[in-house]
Amino acid sequence: MRLCGIDEAGRGALAGELCVCGVAFRAGFDASGLGLNDSKKLTPKRREELFEILCAECDYLCVFFGNKMVDEVGISACLARALRVILHHFYGCEFLYDGNCAYGVTGVKTLVKADAKVPEVSAASIIAKVSRDAQMKRFAALFPEFGYEIHKGYATALHLNALAKFGANSLTRKSFKVKKFEAGLFD
């Protein structure tokens, strides 16, 4: 039985979409020697190289939730919905999600740091990250003053300063609170 690895990108971002990806290797695909790992441990260049290989050689599905949906139903509900979509899409696989919680979705096993330990989950991490990063680069053209192409919507000093100067925009997750930002402790 094939394994479908699942991971997400954009979970802790202050702006932009959440991307949850499921990946199952096709028969005959050998990932050994590729150096798959948690996407955060790879350089952007290496992630891009692996992304091209993985998209050509694996079955995958990315499920996106906009910032308004994240605000409306919450991050946990979005993750649960994504897991159900991926389970349906990859029916007949075993499922392993990076983390310690499957958000009430039965049939999904979890493993902390699976993105660094299990090739299918590493692949999901890479595809989710590269897909979301590309989307944030496209959004940067709409909001050049925010620098989304640099920080991808995460709570960096650059992003916090842009929020302080320009306020929230249509990509900002209004439900996410940043204590440092609210206290005025950014620079």
JODARA-V303154 format. One record per residue. N is the residue number from 0. RES is the residue in one small letter. OMEGA is omega as a letter, one per 40 degrees, with the letter a starting at -180 (* if undefined). Layout:
<<N | RES | OMEGA> <N | RES | OMEGA>>
This chain:
<<0 | m | i> <1 | r | i> <2 | l | i> <3 | c | i> <4 | g | a> <5 | i | i> <6 | d | a> <7 | e | i> <8 | a | i> <9 | g | a> <10 | r | a> <11 | g | a> <12 | a | i> <13 | l | a> <14 | a | i> <15 | g | a> <16 | e | i> <17 | l | i> <18 | c | i> <19 | v | a> <20 | c | i> <21 | g | a> <22 | v | i> <23 | a | i> <24 | f | i> <25 | r | i> <26 | a | i> <27 | g | i> <28 | f | a> <29 | d | a> <30 | a | a> <31 | s | a> <32 | g | i> <33 | l | a> <34 | g | i> <35 | l | a> <36 | n | i> <37 | d | a> <38 | s | a> <39 | k | a> <40 | k | a> <41 | l | i> <42 | t | i> <43 | p | a> <44 | k | a> <45 | r | i> <46 | r | i> <47 | e | i> <48 | e | a> <49 | l | i> <50 | f | a> <51 | e | i> <52 | i | a> <53 | l | i> <54 | c | i> <55 | a | a> <56 | e | a> <57 | c | i> <58 | d | a> <59 | y | i> <60 | l | i> <61 | c | i> <62 | v | a> <63 | f | i> <64 | f | i> <65 | g | a> <66 | n | i> <67 | k | i> <68 | m | i> <69 | v | i> <70 | d | a> <71 | e | a> <72 | v | a> <73 | g | a> <74 | i | a> <75 | s | i> <76 | a | i> <77 | c | i> <78 | l | i> <79 | a | i> <80 | r | a> <81 | a | i> <82 | l | i> <83 | r | i> <84 | v | a> <85 | i | i> <86 | l | i> <87 | h | a> <88 | h | a> <89 | f | a> <90 | y | i> <91 | g | i> <92 | c | i> <93 | e | a> <94 | f | i> <95 | l | a> <96 | y | i> <97 | d | i> <98 | g | a> <99 | n | a> <100 | c | i> <101 | a | i> <102 | y | i> <103 | g | a> <104 | v | a> <105 | t | i> <106 | g | i> <107 | v | i> <108 | k | i> <109 | t | i> <110 | l | i> <111 | v | a> <112 | k | i> <113 | a | a> <114 | d | i> <115 | a | a> <116 | k | a> <117 | v | a> <118 | p | a> <119 | e | i> <120 | v | i> <121 | s | i> <122 | a | i> <123 | a | i> <124 | s | a> <125 | i | a> <126 | i | i> <127 | a | a> <128 | k | a> <129 | v | i> <130 | s | a> <131 | r | i> <132 | d | i> <133 | a | i> <134 | q | a> <135 | m | i> <136 | k | i> <137 | r | i> <138 | f | a> <139 | a | i> <140 | a | i> <141 | l | a> <142 | f | a> <143 | p | a> <144 | e | a> <145 | f | i> <146 | g | a> <147 | y | i> <148 | e | a> <149 | i | a> <150 | h | i> <151 | k | i> <152 | g | i> <153 | y | a> <154 | a | i> <155 | t | i> <156 | a | i> <157 | l | a> <158 | h | i> <159 | l | i> <160 | n | i> <161 | a | i> <162 | l | i> <163 | a | a> <164 | k | a> <165 | f | a> <166 | g | a> <167 | a | i> <168 | n | a> <169 | s | i> <170 | l | a> <171 | t | i> <172 | r | a> <173 | k | a> <174 | s | a> <175 | f | a> <176 | k | i> <177 | v | a> <178 | k | i> <179 | k | a> <180 | f | a> <181 | e | i> <182 | a | a> <183 | g | a> <184 | l | i> <185 | f | i> <186 | d | *>>
